[in-house]
Amino acid sequence: MDPPPSPDPRPLFRALSSLASDNAAFFLTTDTAVGRRFAAAFQLLRHHGGRLEGPLRHLQRLQHLFDLDPSSPGNGYRSLVAATRRCVAHAVAKCRYVAARRHSVFFRKEHNAAELEAYGAALGQLRALLCLAQGVLASSPKGALFASEESGLGEAVLREYSTMHSGCFYGRCLGFQFVPSMRPLLQTIAIGLVSYGEAYSCGGAGLGAAAGSLFAGGRLALDPELRGAEFERLTQRLDVGFWKSFWGLTESHLLASVAAVTSPPVGLCRVLEVPPDPIELPQVGGEPGATVTIPPPVAHTGPGPVHMRLLSYQLREGQVLPHNLWGFIWDYGVLYGIMGFYMGLWGYTGFYMGIWGRYMG
């Protein structure tokens, strides 16, 4: 299978090296504290850029081998390559911005120096992830996305990951891999999570802790470095109960009653319990009549039912659940966009799902 054409990353890295060198030379002549910060940040960007290009090009050449098929380009290596390219592109854009405005009286030196330092830290962590991905690729069987459990590769990856510092991805660089319109939402979620985590650590939970965390969110919005450091600390130390409590805020009766007033009514809203039965499906590309068995989801406690919520904007004739519920979901679920209902467990009223169902008809 021939690899699909991929953008050549060399022009991007050449631009990063040239702009970083020019800016570093300029700020070294200023002989000020902030000038030395700028020079060190640009030298770090150039250093990481020079050592990122080789691993990135290597993974970019091999990423297509792990796609499901040529028409479905997508796997973890592609995601890592795309995120790295996007971060380098942001660093190049920031270098150009500084080069064009460094002589201006209104140039915000402290702010821009902090952003350059943040992108330097992010490129350093991405460089470590690329090296880790190269090690996984070399240790995995040829063409296999997952290594065998006996290889011990999973434990090695977890050990390497535990030494990394992910706080830089939740500070000034938060959401760099997404479109700019998503960043305010991601910042709001990160600030809310960190503020709620501080209240949870002190014994608070529920809407009371959420309301109290609103008053502590201001300092996190004004200090991205503090937000990133706290995000990393909380996500590593807090237990599963914190995540259940935080994401369960939308399931509270108070918020559900507000959504019930503001959202369009749905014709069907039913909680389902899907039994742990296997699915028999026709085998694609196999012999006539051949089937493949898909086992139910299994956790560490063994097979168990899956709880879902069936939402439909209109209650249609014949919308009766058969005995084989997995087959019903497979045939008529949202994966195919048929009948305008959605499977989910978020919210008692399905606020945004009701709007989506009305739009889809």
C-alpha positions in Angstrom: 0.0 0.0 0.0 1.5 3.3 -1.1 1.6 6.0 1.6 -0.7 9.0 1.1 1.0 12.3 0.3 2.0 14.1 3.5 3.2 17.7 3.8 6.9 18.1 3.9 7.9 19.3 7.4 11.3 20.6 6.4 10.2 24.1 5.3 8.5 24.5 8.7 11.6 23.6 10.6 13.8 25.8 8.4 11.6 28.7 9.2 11.7 28.0 12.9 15.5 27.8 12.9 15.9 31.0 10.9 13.5 33.0 12.8 14.7 31.8 16.2 18.3 32.5 15.3 17.5 36.0 14.1 15.4 36.9 17.2 18.0 35.4 19.6 20.8 37.4 18.0 18.6 40.6 18.4 17.7 40.1 22.0 21.3 39.1 23.0 22.3 42.7 22.2 19.8 44.3 24.5 21.6 43.2 27.6 18.5 43.2 29.8 16.9 40.6 32.0 13.9 40.2 29.7 16.2 40.2 26.7 18.1 37.3 28.1 14.8 35.5 28.7 13.9 36.0 25.0 17.3 34.8 23.8 17.1 31.7 26.0 13.6 30.9 24.8 14.5 31.3 21.1 17.6 29.2 21.6 15.5 26.5 23.2 13.0 26.6 20.3 15.9 26.2 17.8 17.4 23.3 19.9 14.2 21.3 20.1 13.3 22.0 16.5 16.6 20.7 15.2 16.0 17.4 17.1 12.3 17.1 16.4 12.6 17.0 12.6 14.2 13.6 12.3 11.8 11.6 14.5 8.8 13.5 13.0 9.8 12.6 9.5 10.4 9.0 10.5 6.9 8.6 12.0 5.3 10.5 9.1 6.8 8.0 6.7 5.4 5.0 8.6 2.1 6.3 10.0 0.0 5.0 7.1 0.9 1.4 8.0 -1.4 1.5 11.0 -4.5 2.9 9.4 -7.6 0.8 9.2 -7.6 1.1 5.4 -6.5 3.7 2.9 -9.8 5.5 3.1 -9.7 5.8 6.9 -6.4 7.6 7.8 -6.3 7.7 11.5 -4.2 6.2 14.4 -2.2 7.3 17.4 1.0 8.0 15.4 -0.9 10.3 13.0 -2.4 12.2 16.0 1.1 12.6 17.5 2.6 13.8 14.2 -0.3 16.2 13.6 -0.1 17.7 17.2 3.7 18.1 16.8 3.3 19.9 13.4 0.7 22.2 14.9 2.8 23.1 17.8 5.8 23.9 15.6 3.5 26.0 13.4 2.4 28.0 16.4 6.0 28.5 17.5 6.9 29.7 14.0 3.9 32.1 14.0 5.0 33.4 17.4 8.6 34.0 16.2 7.3 35.9 13.2 5.1 38.0 15.5 8.0 38.9 17.7 10.3 39.7 14.8 7.7 42.1 13.3 6.9 43.9 16.6 10.0 43.8 18.7 10.9 47.4 17.9 7.4 48.7 18.9 6.9 50.7 22.0 3.7 48.7 22.7 5.4 45.4 22.5 4.5 43.3 25.6 7.8 41.8 26.5 6.9 39.8 29.6 3.8 38.3 28.0 5.5 37.3 24.8 8.6 35.9 26.6 6.3 33.7 28.7 4.5 32.4 25.6 7.8 31.6 23.9 9.0 29.7 27.0 5.7 27.8 27.2 6.0 26.7 23.5 9.6 25.7 24.2 8.5 23.5 27.1 5.7 22.0 24.9 8.1 21.2 22.1 10.4 19.5 24.6 7.6 17.2 25.9 6.5 16.5 22.3 10.1 15.6 21.5 10.1 13.1 24.4 6.8 11.6 23.2 8.2 11.2 19.6 11.2 9.4 21.0 8.9 7.2 23.1 6.7 6.5 20.0 9.8 5.5 18.1 10.7 3.0 20.8 7.2 1.6 20.8 7.3 1.3 17.0 10.6 -0.5 17.1 9.5 -2.9 19.8 6.1 -3.8 18.3 5.6 -6.5 15.8 5.7 -5.4 12.2 2.4 -3.7 11.2 0.9 -4.1 14.7 -0.4 -1.1 16.5 -0.3 -2.9 19.9 2.5 -4.9 21.3 1.9 -8.2 23.1 1.4 -8.2 26.9 4.4 -10.4 27.4 6.8 -7.9 25.9 6.5 -5.6 29.0 6.3 -2.6 26.7 3.2 -1.3 28.5 5.0 -1.0 31.8 8.0 0.7 30.1 5.7 3.3 28.5 4.0 4.0 31.8 7.4 4.5 33.5 8.5 6.9 30.8 5.2 8.8 30.9 5.4 9.2 34.6 8.7 11.2 34.2 7.1 13.7 31.8 5.7 17.1 32.7 2.4 17.7 31.1 1.6 21.0 32.8 2.8 23.0 29.8 -0.1 21.6 27.7 -2.7 23.1 30.1 -1.2 26.6 30.6 -0.5 29.0 27.8 -0.4 26.3 25.1 -3.8 24.8 26.1 -5.7 23.7 23.0 -3.0 24.5 20.5 -3.9 21.5 18.4 -7.5 22.7 18.0 -9.1 25.5 16.1 -8.9 28.9 17.9 -12.7 29.0 18.5 -12.4 25.9 20.9 -9.7 27.4 23.2 -12.0 29.6 25.3 -14.2 26.5 26.0 -11.1 24.4 26.9 -9.8 27.1 29.1 -13.1 27.3 31.0 -13.1 23.6 31.5 -9.5 23.5 32.7 -10.1 26.5 35.1 -13.3 24.9 36.4 -11.6 21.5 36.9 -8.6 22.9 38.8 -10.8 25.1 41.0 -13.2 22.3 41.7 -10.2 20.0 42.4 -8.9 22.4 45.1 -12.4 22.4 46.8 -12.6 18.6 46.5 -9.2 18.2 48.2 -10.6 20.2 51.1 -13.6 17.8 51.5 -16.1 19.7 49.3 -18.2 18.1 46.5 -21.3 18.8 44.5 -22.8 22.1 43.5 -21.6 23.8 46.7 -18.0 23.1 45.8 -18.6 24.1 42.2 -20.1 27.4 43.3 -17.2 28.1 45.6 -14.7 27.3 42.9 -16.1 30.1 40.8 -14.5 32.7 43.2 -11.1 30.9 42.9 -11.1 30.7 39.1 -9.9 34.3 38.6 -6.3 33.8 39.6 -6.1 30.7 37.4 -7.4 32.6 34.4 -4.7 35.3 35.0 -1.9 32.9 35.7 -1.7 30.2 33.0 1.5 28.7 34.5 -0.2 28.2 37.8 -3.2 26.6 36.1 -1.0 24.2 34.2 1.0 23.2 37.3 -2.1 22.7 39.4 -3.8 20.8 36.6 -0.9 18.4 36.4 -0.7 18.0 40.2 -4.4 17.4 40.6 -4.8 14.9 37.8 -2.0 12.8 39.1 -3.1 12.8 42.8 -6.9 12.8 42.9 -8.8 9.5 42.7 -11.6 8.3 40.5 -14.1 9.7 42.9 -13.1 13.3 42.0 -13.7 12.6 38.2 -17.0 11.1 38.9 -18.0 14.1 41.1 -16.8 16.7 38.6 -18.3 15.2 35.4 -21.4 14.3 37.4 -22.2 17.9 38.0 -24.3 18.0 34.8 -26.3 15.1 36.2 -27.6 17.0 39.2 -31.3 17.6 39.5 -30.9 21.3 39.7 -29.1 21.6 36.4 -31.4 19.0 34.9 -34.4 21.1 35.8 -32.8 24.2 34.2 -32.1 22.2 31.0 -35.7 20.9 31.0 -37.0 24.5 30.8 -34.5 25.7 28.1 -34.2 22.7 25.9 -36.7 21.4 23.3 -38.8 18.5 24.6 -38.0 15.0 23.2 -40.5 12.4 22.3 -38.5 9.5 23.8 -36.1 9.6 26.8 -35.5 6.2 28.2 -32.7 4.6 30.3 -31.5 1.4 28.8 -29.6 -1.5 30.3 -27.8 -3.4 27.5 -27.1 -7.0 28.5 -23.6 -8.4 28.1 -24.5 -10.5 25.0 -22.2 -10.9 22.0 -23.1 -9.5 18.6 -23.2 -11.6 15.5 -22.5 -9.6 12.4 -21.8 -10.5 8.7 -18.2 -10.7 7.9 -17.0 -8.1 5.5 -15.2 -9.6 2.5 -15.7 -13.1 3.8 -17.6 -16.1 2.4 -21.3 -15.8 2.0 -23.0 -16.5 5.3 -19.9 -16.0 7.3 -20.2 -14.0 10.5 -18.0 -12.5 13.1 -18.6 -12.4 16.8 -18.0 -9.2 18.7 -17.8 -9.7 22.5 -19.4 -7.3 24.9 -17.3 -4.7 26.8 -15.4 -6.3 29.6 -13.9 -4.4 32.6 -11.7 -5.7 35.4 -14.9 -6.9 37.2 -15.9 -9.1 34.3 -18.8 -8.8 31.8 -21.6 -6.5 32.8 -24.5 -4.6 31.4 -23.9 -1.2 29.7 -26.2 1.6 30.8 -27.3 4.0 28.1 -29.9 6.6 27.4 -32.1 6.5 24.3 -33.2 10.0 23.1 -35.4 10.6 20.1 -36.9 14.0 19.2 -40.0 12.3 17.7 -41.6 9.2 18.9 -42.0 7.2 15.7 -44.2 4.2 15.0 -42.4 0.9 15.4 -39.8 2.3 17.8 -39.9 -0.7 20.0 -36.8 -2.2 21.5 -36.3 -5.8 20.5 -34.8 -8.6 22.6 -31.3 -8.2 20.9 -30.6 -4.7 22.0 -27.0 -4.7 20.8 -28.3 -5.5 17.3 -30.9 -2.7 17.5 -28.2 -0.2 18.5 -25.9 -1.4 15.7 -28.6 -1.2 13.0 -30.3 2.1 14.0 -27.8 3.9 16.2 -26.3 7.4 15.7 -23.3 5.9 14.0 -25.5 5.8 10.9 -27.5 8.9 11.7 -30.9 7.1 11.2 -34.1 8.0 13.1 -32.6 11.1 14.7 -31.9 9.7 18.2 -28.7 9.5 20.2 -27.3 7.1 22.7 -25.8 8.8 25.7 -25.9 9.0 29.5 -25.2 12.7 30.0 -28.0 14.8 31.4 -31.5 13.9 32.4 -33.0 15.8 29.5 -30.3 15.6 26.9 -30.2 19.4 26.3 -27.8 19.5 23.3 -28.9 16.1 22.1 -32.5 17.3 21.9 -31.5 20.3 19.8 -29.4 18.0 17.6 -32.3 15.5 17.2 -34.7 18.3 16.2 -32.2 19.6 13.6 -31.6 16.0 12.2 -35.4 15.3 12.1 
